[in-house]
Amino acid sequence: MAERFAVSVGTVNAWLRLAPSGQRAPRRGGSGQAMLGGTDPAVLRNLVAEQNDATLAQYADRLAERTGGRRFDPSTLSRTLRRLGLLRRKRRCTPPSRPGRR
């Protein structure tokens, strides 16, 4: 049967396993885990409101201080900030050298 449809034997086995149940819809993907593993995202929102130009490492340090020592990776914080719709804006070291275009 695998040769007839030009698929692997594993694919045929999967089809046969799903045939009795009639399920043909794709399974739900993703882990569905909380953004910060149970930590309230409001804490991170407050950190961003206090200092919007901090680095992700600084946010990780401050979040660990406020949540009892649990440390999050900067990439986790970046994804969480994006999901919350929060943008980090870095301040310029110097003002722009010329005015903007009109």
N, C-alpha and C positions, 0 to 999 in steps of 0.2 A: 504494500500500500504506500509506503514511503517513496519507493521508486516511481510509482504511478503519478504521484503529485509533486515529485521532485522536492521533497522535504526530508528532514532528518527523522530518524526513528523516535527521538525524544519528542518531536512535535506531534507525531502520530499518537504516542502514548498520552500526551497531554490532552489531545482531542478526545481520545477514548475515555479518559478519566472525567472530563467535563460533560460528555454526552449524556449520561443518565440524569444529571441534574438540570440539563437544559441551559446552563449558564453560558452565555456567549459574550456578555459585556466584559470590558476590561476591569480588572481588579483595581480597587482604590490604591493610589500611589502615595508616596510620602510617608513620613514617620508620624506626623500629627503632633509632634512634641511641642511643648510650650516654648516661647521665644527665649526666655531666660531660665528655663528649668524650675519654674515655680516662683521665681523672684518677681515682685510686682514691677511691671514696666513703668509705673508712675515714678519710681525712684530714679530711673534713667532719664525720664522726661525732666525731672527737677534738676538733675545734674546738667543737662544741656541748657536749661533755662538760666542756671546760675552762671555758667561759663560756656558760651557757644563755640569758642575757638580752641578748646582743649583737644589734645590728641586722643586717639582711641586708647592708647596705653594709659593716659591719665584718667580717662573715664573708667577703665578697668580697675585702677588702683582705688579711686574714690568709691566705686560701686562695691568693691570688696570691703572697704572701711564701713560702709553704711549697711551692708547686709550680713555682717558677721564673719567676714573672712573668705567667703566663696569668691574665687577669682574666675573671671570669664576671659576667653581669648578675644583679642581685638577684632578678629574676623566675625565672631559671634555678635559682638556689639555693633559692628558695621551693618550686618544683615538686619539686626533688630531695629536700629535707627531707621533704616530704609523702610522696613515694614510699618513702623510707626509714623512714617511720613516726616521725620525730623531730618533737617539738613544741617550739616556742620559747616559753618562759614569761618574761614581763617581770616584774621585781620591782616592787612598789608603792613609791612615793615615801614614803608615810606608812602607818602601820598602819590597819586599818579603824576607822571611827569608832564602831561599835557591834558587839557580838557577833552571830554568825550566828543564824539561826532554828533552833529545835529541832524 
